[in-house]
Amino acid sequence: MRHKVLLPALGAAVLLAGACSGNTDAQAGKGACVHVVDENTGRTGSACLPLAPDSARVDRATPHFAHPTRITNLTHPTTEVAQTIYGGQESGKPFRTEVTLLPGIKTITWGDRSIRAVTSQYVAFSAGRVAEVALDWYAQADDGSVWYLGEDVSNYAGGVVADTEGTWQAGHDDAPGAMIMPAHPRKGDVYRTENLPGVVFEQVTVKAVGQTVDGPYGRINGAMTVHELHMDGTTEDKIFAPGYGEFSTGSADGDLEAVSLAVPTDAKQAPVPARLLALDKAVRAAHAGPTPATVRAARALWDAYRASDAVPALLVRQMERDLDAWQKSPQDRAAALRVEQNTTDLRLRYEPVQTVDRARLGMWARQLGIDAAVGDKGAVAGDVTGLELVRQRHDTPESAAFSADLKTARDAADRKDAAAAGRIAQQLIEDVAALR
């Protein structure tokens, strides 16, 4: 299911299935034992996960998919939300996520069926840097339930892919599709959002429905809370809400991944406020030329904007945290990047995703030049990945110059040639400015 507030990667043989006596089929769920796995070592223990009885499960019937790519389920409205921004913290570090509906359809063969699925791009950032990327595949069954048909995962360390643990696809290696949201969730419903013992496994129990929660810009009715059991034996509660889907995981005092805002759910049909434009301009200037004076100017314009417009509470908290760090050390590259990420996120309320993503391309191109100048090869590789991920989100034509220069930047990053990457960064900034 969703991407795990950055758990350490496990070894390939992360989970063994079978009855405690070793002879039943855990995937089929016939009173089977799925063994607990040590998260840090990947070792399988003798204890079994406390699975719910099959009689409580609502994911046992075979789903049918006549029109699978229009996903309108109220608490998992995958195709109704263009982009969602999540924020929070993990292990004491700022944590931020961009989830974007991608263009195009992926056909997945599950058994004797070919199912058309939509793709959602999940990009998690730890302290501003790319930490995990996943392409998630979803389809809505005829009864309104949403099914998870796999994910292509890349976990990053030092700007490069460290492993692909957690990758799976329905129909491969006997993997079944998994229900990620019932059509009409009820308290007590149980379903498995990942169901491939040996690779991935999660069991969800619905704790409450019909709840009201505080959203980015007001109260939201019709939310639900679920209790999720992981393959290492740990559990956590998650909230899902209409207009957003997955809404929050964790708590403000510990690890947290919660919605900052989503579009079109939180979009406002109005021009970008003048004070937000001024803030955006000042942050970009300070990002490119950080000094105590430029950072103070950005802080003053943030204060002015915050006083003049509604700002989601989570984004307020994050911006205050990141501006404090930046003011304390104007040369803090990570703090500068996070402040610009936050500012760009605020523009989503007023501008189309494609427009905001062009601003993100410019941000990553500037960051590429900044990181190349200090010879940070890992950060350079991550910056190029940032450019590539944003580019992946749109199927509109782009300039040949941008495509060629991005390829040059990737080649330089792969060779760990920070100087070459730095030379192309300014050209990428100009290419992005010329995109329409």
N, C-alpha and C positions, 0 to 999 in steps of 0.2 A: 504494500500500500504506500502511502506517502512516506517517504524519505525522512526518514529517521533523522531526528535531530542528531546528525553526525556520530553514529556509533563507530567504534574501531572496526576496520575490515576483518572479517573472519577468513579462515582458510577455506579451500575449495570444498572440503568435506565437512560442511558446517553442521549438518544435522542428519542423524540416522533415524529412520522410521522403522515401524514394526512393533508388534506387541512386546511387552516386557519379556515375554517368553520367546520373542523373536520370530513369530510366524503369522502376523496378521497385517492387513493392508491399511496403513495410516491414511493414505490419500483417500481411500474410499470411505473412511470415517466409520468403520464398523467396530466401534468400541476399542479402537486402536490406541497404542501408546506412541506419542511423539516425544522423544527424549529431550530433556533440557540440555542446552549447550552452553558452555562457558564462553561468555562474550569475548574475553580477552585472549583465550588460548585456542578457541575453536574445538575444544575437547568435548566429546559427548559423555554425559553422565548417565547414571543408572535411573535417575528419577524421571517420571513421566510428567508432561505438562498437564495441568488440570483442565482437560477438555470438557466442554458441555456435551450432554447426551445428544445423539442424533435427532431425537424427537424435538429438540429446541431449535434445530437448524432450519433456516428458510432458503438455503441455497442448494438443496438436494435435487430439485427438478431440473430437467434439461431446458435451457433457455432457447427461444427461437428469435431470430433476428431478421425481420422483414425490412425495417427501416432503421438500421443501427446507428447512423451517423448524426441523427438529430437527438441530442441528449438533453432532455428538458426536465428530468427528475428534479423536484424542488430542492432536495438537499445534496444533490450532486449535479448541478446544471452545467455540465462541462462545455457544451457548445453555446451556452448563453453568456459566458463570461470570456472576454477577450484577453484580459490580463489581470492577475492578482499579485499584489505585493504583500509579503509577509515580513515581519520584523521580530526582534527579540534578542535573545542571547543564548549561548551554549558554552558550557565550561568556562564561564566568565568572559567570553569574547562576544563582541557584537555579531549578531546573526541576521541575515537578510536573504529573502528568497524572491525570485521572479518566476511566476508560473504563467505561461503564455500558450494560447491555443494556436497551433501551427496550421498553415494551409496544407491542403492535400489529404489524401486518404491512404491508409495502409491496409492491405488485405492480408488477413491472418488465417491460416488453415488450421482448424481445430477439429481433429477427427476427419469426418467426411464432409465437413462444411468449410466454405470460404466466407469469412466474415469481414465486412468493411468496417474499419475502426478509425476513429479520430486520434490525433496525436497531440499530447500536451507536453510542452517543454518545461522541465523543472530545473532551475539553476539556483543553487544555494551558495551564499558567500559567507565566509568566516572572516571577520575583521576587514571586510571589503573585498576580499580575494576569492576567486572561484574555488569552491571546495567540493561540490558534487553537481553533476549534470545527469539528468535522466530524461529519456523520451518515454512517456507513459501512453499506453494504448487502451482506449475505452470504446465500448459499444453499448447501446441501450436495447434491451430485449423488448419484445412485444408487450409484455406485461408492465413495462415501465421501470423495471430494475436495471441498474447499471452494472456492467461486467468489466472487470479488469483483465486485459488479455496479454499483459506483459509489460516489461520495462527494459530499456537498454541503458545501463548505468555506467557512468565513469566517475570514479573517485579520484580527486586531485590532491597532490602534495607537491609543494614547491613549483606550482604552475604547470605541472605535467600530470598525465594520467598515471596514477599509482596502481590501480586495479579496477576491475569491472565486477567486483562482488555484488551480488544481488540481481544480476541480469537474468531474465527468464522470458520465455514466450510460450503462450498457449500452443499446444501441438508439437512442441519440441521436447524431446526427452521425457515424453509422457506427461508433460505439464498440462493440467486442466486450466481453463479459464476460471476466474474467481469472482464471486459477487462482491462488488465494492459498495453497493447501496441497494437495499430493497426498494420495491416500488412504493410501498406505504409502510415505512418502519413503525413497529409497535414495541412497546416496552417488553423486554425479555427475548426479542428476536436474536438469534445467533447466526453468524455467517463467517466464512473464512475469506478474507480479502487477499490472501496469498495462500496457496495450498499445494506447494511442492516440497514436501519433506526431503531434505537433502540439499536444498538450495534456499528456499524462502518459506516462511509459514507465519501467519497471523490469524488469530481468532477474535472476532468482535462480538460483544454483547451490548444490545441497546439498553441503556439505563433509564432514559427519560426522553419523552417527546413533547411537543407543544410548548417549548420553553421560550422565554423572552430574554435576549441578551443585548448588551450594549455594543452597537456597531460603530464604525468609524464616524458616521454622521448622524447617529440617532439609534433608537431602539429597533430591534429586529424580532419579529414574531415567527413562531414555527420552527425554532431551533431544536436540536436534539443532542444528547450527550451519549457517547458510547464508551465502553471499557474495552481496551485492546490488550490482548495477551500476546507477548512476543516469544520467539523460539528460545530465548535465553531465560525464560521464566519471569521476566519483568513485565509489569503492566503499566498502562497510562490511560488517562481519560482524554477524549477528544470531543470537541464541539463542532457540529456541522450546522450551517445556517442557509436559508433560502437566499439566493442572489450571490452566494459565495462558494458553497460546497464546504470543503474543510475550512474551518474557521479559526480554531486555536488548539494548541497542544501545550501542555505544561502550565507553568504559573509565573507570575511577575517576579517572584522571589527566587525562582530557580531557572532551569532551562525553559525557554519559551520560544514558540513559533506561532505567531498570531497575525491575523489580517491587519494590515495597515490601511489599505483601500483596494477596491477592485473596480474595473470598468467593464461594461457600462453601468453597473450597479450604483456606483458613487459618482458618476459623471454629472456635471452641471452644465446646462446649456447657457453659457455666458462667456464673454471674452476673458482671456487670462488677465487677472487683476494686475494693475500697474505695479503694485508693490511686489508681487511675485516675480514679474519680469525683471524688476530692479534687483531683487535678491538673486535671481538666476544669473544675471549678468555679473554681479559682484562676486559670486562664488566661482564662476568660470575664470574671472580675472585673477582671483586669489589662488585658484588651483594652478594656473599657469605661472604665476609670479608670487609665491607666498612670502609675505613679510608681516611683521606685527601690524603694520598699518592696513594692509589689504585684508587681513583676517578680521581685524576690528571692524572694518567697514562692512564686511559680510555679516558679522554678528549684529551690528546695528540695524541692518536692513532685515535680518531675520526677526528681530524684536518688533520692528515696525509692521512687517507682514503678519506675524502671529497675532498682533493686536487688532488687525483689520479684517481677518478672515477666519472661518472655521478651519481648524487643523486637527486631524485625528490625534487622539491622546498618545497613541504609540509612537507616531511620527514626531510629536513634540518631545517626548522623552528621548528618542534616539537623536534628534537634532541637537538638543541641549547637551547630551553626553558627548557627541562628536565635535561640536563647536568648542566645548570646554577643553577637550584634548588638543584640538587644533590651536586654540589660543595659547595653551600652555607651551606648545612646541610648533611654531608655524611651519617647520620643515618636516613635520610628521606626514609622510606621504599617504599612509593608510587613513588617517583622520581626514585629510583633505579629500580623498576619494570618497569616503563615506558621506561627507557633507554634500558633495555634488550628487551622489546617488540619491540622498534624501530629497534634495531640492528638485531633482528631475522627477522623482516620484510624485511630488506635489502637482506637477504640471498635468499628470494624467487626469485629474478632475476636470480639466478644461480643454485638453487637446487630444486628438486621436492617438492611438497607440503608435501608429507609424511615425507621426511627428515626434513623439517623445523618444522613440527608438533611434531616430536620426540624431537627437541630442545625445543619446547614450553612445552612439558611434563616435561622435566628436569627443566625448569624455574619455573613452578608451584610447582613442588616438593620441590625445594629450597625455594621458597616463603612460602610454608607451614611450613617448619622448622623455618624460620625467624619469621613469625607471631605467631607461637605457642610459641616460646621462650619468647615473650613479653605478652602472654596471650590474644591476640586479637581474641576473639572467632568468631566475625563476619567475620574478614578477613580469618580466618582458614576455615570457611564454604565456603567462596567465592573461596579460593584456591582449595579446593576439587572439587567444581563445575567447575573450570577452567580445571582441569585434566579430568573430566568426559566429558566435551564438546569436547575437542580435541580427546579423545578416540572415541567419537561417529562418527567421520568423516571418519573412515577407517574400511573396513571389512576384513582386513588381520588378520591372527591369532596373538594373543599376548601371552605373557608368562602367565602361570597359577599363578606364583608368583605375577606378577603385578596386575592381576585381584583380587587376594585375598587381597593384601595389600591395593589396592584402596578401596575395600569394607570395610576394617578395618578403613581406614581413614574417610570414609563417616560415619560409625557408631560413631566414636569418635566426628566428627563435629556435628552430630545430637544430641549427648548427651551434647554438649558444653564442651567437655573434651579436652581442648587445650593441656594439657600435654600428653595425649595418642596420639593425632594427631602428636605432635612433635616427639614422639618415633618412629612412623612409617614413618616419612618423609625421614629419611636417607635411610631406606630400599627401599622406592619408588625411590629415586635418583639412587640407584644401579640397581633396576629393569629396569628403563628407559634406563640406560646405556647398559643393556644387550639385549634390543630390537633390532631386525633386520628387 
